[in-house]
Amino acid sequence: MDIREEIIRAVIEALTDRVKDDVLDVVQDVLVIQLNNYDVQERCTDVAVRDNSADGMLKKFVATKRLEGIAESTLKRYADENQRLIHFLGKPLCDVTTFDLRFYLSYRRENSKKRVSNRTLNGIRRCYSSFFGWLASEGLISRNPCAALKQIKFRKEVKKPYSAVELEQIRRACTNERDLALVDFLYSTGCRVSEVVKLNVSDIDFEKRRCVVIGKGDKERLVYLTEVAAMNLRAYIRHRKNAGYALFTGRGSSRIQKTGIESIIRKLGKAAGVNNAHPHRFRRTLATNLLDRGMPIQDVAAILGHADLKTTQIYCYVSQVNVEASYNKYVA
């Protein structure tokens, strides 16, 4: 039946017993004449048009993870790595097999301009695992091809913290109040660079020497400043020319950015003769020092903002001197 005829029938049925028959005839004639001028299509009743393409499902995955509070840098890597895979394979996601994934990972390792390490490949594998795991849990694919894709083994390098001498060398390399305040703040709080960038002067409680930072997943936590760190930070804020809201300011900007902080620490490390100087190493150094001095690992995890103690353990460098001392203490 033509959709226009269905409309006329529905209207006439609705008016039956409500109006006289001669009126119904008039209404019917008017509807026939008027609807003859239009092509009528049935309206789609779906709330939204479903985009079940591979790229469309990847966008939904990223949007879902964003709602879960995943960091934007992580979301970008999820999107980039999975999009490269999708375009390389050129097949529906429901048809992707474990062999396809193994083949592409092997291709990435052997055909890149710069040989890709196993550590990097395992990071890529984790991007696939998160995406295909989500597809399977949402019922968008029948099976997860990553389920049988085992972790790629790689050599785990020991990431050492700064030694006490290296810390002092970096501090002595500072030529202005901002850099010294930044170095002491990074070490005493153990903050991530992304957390430091977001902080404002008003966030610092100088009386209690602490501040609230917003970490991963928009989780709040308290971090603390040493007396020296608080003193140097106060001096920097008091004497700086830029009186903006940001805790640390940069050249030509009211708020220093992540790359700015990384550049400062890299230059200080070069001036101090300290190899591999970068902001995250202060975080590792604080965690190691706190554990070495007897702080419970649960408290260290709270300061660093770790939900899993295993993550805190990864951050901490086990000093061989401490191991030897413990051995001599407990050996029979």
N, C-alpha and C positions, 0 to 999 in steps of 0.2 A: 504494500500500500504506500502511495506517495505521502511524504511527510505532511504536505499541505492538507491532504484529505483527513489525516489523523487529527490535525489541529481543528479542522471544521467539525469533525465528529465529536471531539472532546468538548468544544464550546456548546454545540447543540444539546448534548447530553446534560451539561451543567445547567442549561436554561430550561430544559423540559420540566413541565409542571410549575414553572415559575412565571412564564409569560404565555400569551395566547399563541395558537398555532400560526396565525397569519404573521405575527411578529417573528416567530422562529424562521418562517420562510424568507422574510426580508433579511434577517441577520445572515442566514445561510447564503443568500444571493450576494450580499455585500462582501462577505468573506471570500467567496469564490472569485469575484471580480478583483478584489484588492490583492489577494495572494497570488493571482495569476501574474502579477508584475514582478514577483520575487522568486529567486531560487533559494529555498529554505533547506538548511542542513541541521541535523540533530546536534545539539550542543554536547561537547565533551564534558562528562561529569567528573573526570579525574581532577583532583586538587591541583596537580601540576603535571606537566608533560615529563614523562620519565626518560632520562637520558641514560641508557644502558650501554653506551659505548665505553670502551676501555678508558678513554680520557675522562669521560663523564663520571665513571665510578671512582677514578683516582681523585677527582675534585671532591666528591662526596666523602671519601676517606680522609682527605686532608682537613675538610671542614669539621668532620667528627672529632678528629684528634685535636683540632684547635679548641673545640668546646671542652675537651678534657684537660686543657691547660698545657699542652705540649709546647715547648719553646719554638719560636718562629724559625730559628736556625735549623732545628731538627725537622720541622715541617718542610722547609725548603729542600733539605736533603732527601726526605721521603719522596717529595714530588719529582725532583730532578732525576734521581736514580730509577724510580719506577717508570717514569716517562721514557727514559732512554731504553729501558727494557721493552716496554710496550711497542715502541716504534721499531725497534730492531726485530722483534719476533713477528709483528704484523699479523697477529691472529687473535681471535676472541679470548678473553681471560679464562673462560670456562674450559678452553682447549689447551691451556698452558700445562705442560708436564714438568716433572722433576728433571727429566733429561734436558728440556729446553733451558731450565735455569742453570744446570751444570755446564751446558754448552756455552751459554752466554758469559758466565763467570770465567770460563777458560779462555774465551775469546777476548774478554777485557784484559786478562793477565798477559796474553801473548801478543795482542795487536795494538796496545796503547803505545804512544810515542815514548813514554817513560814507563818502564816496567812497574806494574802495580804490585804492591807487597801483599802478603797473605793477610796482614792486619787490615789493610784497606778493603780487600775482598770480603773479609768477614763482616766489616761494617756495611758493605753493600748488601751482603746476604741478609743482614738483620733488617735492612730497609724492605727487602722483598718479603721477609717473614712477617713483618708487621702488616703490610698491605694485604697479602694473600690470607693471612690469618683472619683479618677483619672481613674480607670477602666471604670466607667460609662461615664465620660466625653470624654474618648477616643473611646467609642463605643465598648469596649471589652466585656462588660456585658450589658444585657438589662436593669437591674435595680440595684440600689444601696441598698444592704441590711442594710447598716448603717443609711440610711435616717430615719428609724423608731426606731433607737437605741438611746434612750434619754441619756442625760448626767447623769452620776452616781453622786449622791449628796454625799458630804463629808464635814466634819467639817473643816472650814477654820481657821487655827491657826493664831493668830496675830504674825507676825515676827517683833520683835522689833529691832530698830537700837541700836548701841552702845550709851550709855550715855556719856556725856562729861567726867565724872570720869573714865568710863571704857576705853575710848580712851587714856586718860592720863596714866592709869595703864599699858596698853599695850605698850605705848611708853617707859615708864620707865623700862619695862621688857626687852627691847632691850639691848643686850650686845655687839653689833658691829654696824659699820656704815651702812652695807648693810641692816640689818633688820630694822633699824630706817628709812632709806631712803625708803624702801619698804612699810612700814606702812604708812608713810606720803604720798607717791605717790598714794597708793590705795585709801586713803581717799580724797585727794585733787582733783584727776582726776575722781574718780568714775568708773575707767576702770574695765572691766571684766578681770578675770585671763588670759583667752586665748589671750586677747589683749596685756596684759603686757608682756607675754612670747615672743611675736613676735617683740617687740620694740628693736631698736638699739640706741646706744648713739647718733648717728647722727640725730635721729628723734627729739631730744629735742632742742627747741629753748630757751636757758637760758635767752637771752636778753628780750624776750617777755613772758617768763615763760609759754610756751604752747608746745603742740606737736600734730601731726596728728596721729590718730590711725585708723586701719582698723577693723571695727566691723563686725557684722553679715551681710551676703549678700555682702561682700566685699565693704561695704559703708564706705567712709572716713568721719571723723568728728574731730573737734578740741576739745581738752580737756586742762584744765589749771592747773597750779601749784601755790600753795600759796608761799609766800616768804620763809617761813620756809622749805617747802617741796623742793623747788629749791635749797636752801642752803645745806640741808642734802644730796640731790642727787649729787650735785656737789662735795661735800666732799668725798662721797663714791667712785665716779668715779676717783677722783684725787688720792686717797690713795690705791685703790685696786691693788693687784699684777697682776691679770689677766687683760690685756689691750685689750681684744677682742672687737668685734663689739656689742655684746649683751648688753642691758641696765642693766640687772640683771644676774649675773652669779651664778652657783650652784657648789656644791662640786663635783669634778670629771667631771664637764661638763662646756663647754664654755657658755652655755645658760641654765638658770634655767628652769625647766619644771613646768607644772601645779601642779603636785603632790608635787613638792618641795615647791612651794609657800604655798600650803594648809598645809603642814607639819610645815612650819615656823610659820604661824599664829596660828595653833593649839597649838604648844609648847609655844608660847608667851602668849596665853590666859591662859594656865595651870599655867604658872609661875606667871602671874598677878592676878590669881584668878577670871578670867572672863569666865563665862560659854558660851558655844556655840560660840566660836570664830572661824570664818572662813572668807576668803577673800571677799566673796560676801556681807557680812554684812557691809563692809565699803561703798559699793555702795549704799546700802539702807540708810545708815546713812547720806551720803552726800545729797541724794535726799530729805530726811526728813528735814534736817537742812536748805537747800536752800529754801524750801517752807515755813518753819516756819519763815524765815527771810524776806519773801516777794517776792522772785523771782517768776515771772510768770511760770506756769506749762509748757508752750510751750518751755521756755528757758531751764528748767530742763530736759525736754524730749530731747532737742537737745544735751545737754551735755551727757546724758546717751545713746543716740543713739536709742531712741524709735520712731518708726514711728506712733504708736498709743498712744494717751494720756491715754487711759485706762490702758495700761501697766505701765505707770509712776505712776498712782494713786495706783496701786497694790504695788509698791515699797515703797510708802510713809506711814509712821506710823503717825496716827493722835494722837497727844498728848492730853490727857484728860485735862491737865492744860490749853491748848489753847482753847479747847471746852468750858470749864467752864468760861474762861475770855470773850469769845465771847458771851456766854449766858448772863453774867452779863452786858455786854455792850449794848446788843440789847433788852433784856427783858423789857417789859413795866413796 
